[in-house]
Amino acid sequence: MEPVAALETRDLVKRYVNVVAADRVTLQVLPGQVYGLLGPNGAGKSTVIRCCLGYLHPTAGSTAIRVTHSDEYGDDVRNPRLRCRVGYLPGDLRLEPRMTGRQIAGFHVALRRRYGAPISDADISDLARRLDLDMTRRFATLSKGNRQKVGVLLALMGTPDLLVLDEPTTGLDPLVQDVVLDLIREHRDRGAAILLSTHILAEAESIADRVGVLSRGRLVTDRAVSDLMATARQHLIVTLRDAPHDGDLRGVPGVVSASRLADISGDGAETLAITIEGSARALFERLAPLGIERVRSEQTELDEVFHASVQGGAA
């Protein structure tokens, strides 16, 4: 029996006069899965998210959110008991500027407790510690990064069944970005469904189980990350101790092209620029006897797929 999607859209359309912000978008986010929604600015990511959460009314198509006790709560995403099972971080976070982080968190905790989603004070304290967030300062006095931390804390507190995170690491320094991604993985591992919007390709590659690419409102790619990696091209710069013979790379599975680069180090090492499709295992097995000194990737696999998908969707 296949799992029931926690979040789903079917042929979702959102039109503003002559602009189509979402064009027949169909996707599913399953429990225990991180779905990375990728796309350049203006691709329609936030529009899709807002339609799913009831902030925008779709022009056509449908959306659905299913959480614990959905049979009891119904399918109206505006039902506060259902909303308390959803952790949401908007891309344009706005909170009461005169309140401190602790006061803001206290308000949201009380609201969720009122509708049956208990959150412990210890949970809030632990999140603030891990995010290195000073909860005593007023929101208006916080830097952009610390304001983002408050939003992350509000979305991740408790045990939501569904997380919808619009650009969650925006404005955060690299160390805090890693902490946020670890927190997201912990929620995924306990069974939460996670829709994560991002334009950071490496971020999606490191955390997503499945990736959808939006271009001009259309979902032009929707595939498991493992499937993308199995077919995507890699561009490698490989330095060898010994020069290969002309025929050494002929017939190696996956090798698309290989060329020698000029030796600028003066140490006599041989450097090759190699493009390979799919797994590099056979390539490295062939090169191993020549003494692999260094390998550098010129471009990540997901980056290649992303740009190819966007270019195809814009055509």
N, C-alpha and C positions, 0 to 999 in steps of 0.2 A: 504493500500500500504506500503510495507516494505521499510525502508530507504536504500539509496544506500551507499555502503561501501566507506569510504574515502580512505582506503588502503586495498588492497586485494592481496593475493598470491594464485595461483592454481598449485598444484603439483610441487612446486618450488624445483629444484635440482641444487646444486652447487658442482662440483667435481674438486678436484685438483689431477691429476694423479690417485693415488690409494686411496686417502682420499675423502670421501663423507662428506662435511661440512654441507650440507642441503639436506635432503632426502624426497622428495615429501611433502613439507610443504604447507598446505592449511590453511589459516586463513583470517579473516575479522576484520577490525576495523571500527566501525560505528560512525557517528557524535554524540557528547555528551557522548562518552564512553571512559573509560580508559581500555586498554587491557594490562595486565601485562604479559610480556614474560619472563618466568623463566627458569633457568637451571644453572648447574654448569659451571665453566670456561671450555671453549672448547666445549660447547654443540652445538654451531652454532648460538647463538643469534645475534652477530654482523654481521655474514655472511648474515643472512636473511635481516637485516636492510640495509646493503650495497647494496644488490641486489635490494631491493625495491626502493632505492634512486638513482640507476643508477651508483654507484661507482664500482659495480661488474656486469658482464654479466652472467646471469643464464646459466647453462649447458642445462637445460630443464625446462619446465613449464613457467609460466607467472607471472607478477606483474602488478598492476595498482594503480594509485593514481588519485583520483577525488576530485577536490576542486571547490570553487566558480569560475564560468566562465570556467569550464573545456572544454565545447563545443568550446569555443573560443581558448583556449590554446592548445588543443590536448592532446594526451596521452604520449608525450615524456617528461619524468621527467627531462631531461636536459634543457627544455625550461625555460629560466630565469623568465618569467612571472608566470609560474606554481611554480617554486622553491621558489619564493618570498612569496607564500602562505603556505610554509612548514617551520616550525621551527625545526631545527635539532641540537642535541647535540651529537657529536661522543664520543665513549668511549676512543679514543686516541686523545684528543684535542691538536691541534697544531696551534698557532697563532704567528704573528710577534713579536719576543721578544723585539725589540727596541721601539715598540709603547706603549703608555699608554692605559689604559682601555678606556678612553674617545676617543682617536684617533681610536682605533679598532672599537668601537661602531659607531663612526661617519662614517667610511668607509662603514660599513654594512648598516647603515641607508641610506646613499646616494645611494648605489646600489639598495636597495629595492624601494626607492622613484623613481628611474629612471625607474623601471619596474612596476610602478603603485601600490605599497604597501606603502602608506604614514605612517610614524611613527613619533610621536611627540617627541620633546625634553623633554617634561614633563613626558612622558612614560618612557624614559630612566632614568631620574632622580629619578622617583618613584621606579623603579626596583632596582637601585643602593642603594637607601635608605633602602628598605626592606631587601636587601641582605647584608647590612652593608659592601658595597664594595667601597674602595677608588679608584676612577677612574683616579686619577692623577699619579699613579705609573706605571712604565714600566712593561710590562707583565713578563719580565725575572726576575724581582725582587720580584714577588709575590710568596707566599707559594702555595703549591698544592691546598689547599682549596680555596684560593682566585682566583687562575687560573680557578678552576671549576666554581666559581661564575660568572666569565666573560663569560664562555661558556653558562651557564644557562641564563644569561641576553640576549645574542645574540639569543638564541633559543626562548625565551618567549616574546621578545619585539614585540609590535604591536598586531595584531589580526590574527595570522595564523589559517588557517582552519584545519591544521594537525600538530601535534607535534610528532616528533620521537626522543625519549630521551634514549640514551644508558647509563645506570648506572648513572642517574642524580645526586644522592646524594653522590657519591664516594668522599671521602676526606673532606666532610663537617662535622662540629660539629653538635650535635643533635638539637640545637636551629635553626640553619640555615636549616637543613634537614626539620624541620617542616614548615619553611617559604616556602621552595621550593615546598613541597607537597601541601600547601595551594594555592600557585600560580597555580599549575597544576589543582587543583580542580576548581579554578575560570575560567580557560580556558575551562575546560570540561563543566561547568555550562552554559557558553555562547554558547555552541554547537560545540566546537572543538573536533576532533577525536584525541586520544592520544595513541600511542604505546610506552610503557615504558618497557625497558629491565632492569631486576634487578636480583640479587641473594639474596636479603634481603627479606626473607619471610614475616616478619611483615610489611614491607613497601607495598608489593603487597596486603596483606590482608587489610590494612587500606585504600587503595586508588583505587584498581582495581575493575571494574565491571565484568570483565571476565579475566580468566587466561589461558594461554597456557604454557605447560611445555615441553621444549626441552631436549632430551637426545640423544647424539651421532647423532645430526642432524635431529632426528625424533621428530615430535610433538606427544607426547604420551598422553597428556591430553589437552583438550580444552573445558572448561566449565565455566558457570557463577559462580562467587564466592559464591552466595547464594546457588546454588545447591551443591557445594563442602561442605559448612558448614552444610547442611542438612543431609549429610551422613557420614561426617568425624568423626573419633573417638577423644574423649577428655580424657585426663588422669588427674583426679582430686584428690587432697588430701583434705579431708573434716574433720574438727574437730567439734565434737558434744558435747553438755553438758551432754546428757544422752546416754547410750549405747543402740544400737538397738537390738531387738531380732533377732534370727537367720533367721527368715522368713520375716523380714521387707523389704528387697530389692528384694525378689523373685517376679517375675512377673512385676517388674517396667519396662515400655517400654524403650528400648534402653540400659539398663544396661547389659554390657558384662561380667564384673567380679567385685567383691568387696572383699577386705580382710582387716583385722584389722592390724594396725601398732603398734609397741611397744610404750608404754607411757614413754617418756624420760623426760617429764616436771614435773612429780610427782604431778600434780594437779588433777589427776583422769579423765581427759577428754578422750573421745574416738575418735581416729583418724582412718579414713578409706581411703584406696587407691581404687579408683573406676574408671573403664574404661567404658565410655558410648558412644554410637553411635548415632549421631544426636542430637536432642534437649534434654537439661537437665531439662526441666520444670517439668516433672513428677517425676524425682528423687528428686528435691528440695521440691516439694509438699509433698512427702512421708517423707522426713527428717525434715521438718520444725517443727513438734511437738516435736522433740528431741532436739531442740535448736541448730541451726547452728552457731558455734562460728567463724569459719574461713574457707575460700575456697581458694585453690591455684591450679593453672593450671600448670601441669608439662610440657606440650608441646602444642603448638598451633595447631589448626585443620589443617591449611594450611601446616604446617611443616610435619604433618603426611602424608597428601596427596602427597606432593612434593616428599618425599623420597620413598613412595610406587610407584609413577609414574616413577621415575628415575630408581629404581630397576627393574621394569617391562620392561622399555624401553631398559635397558642394557642387558636383558636376551637374 
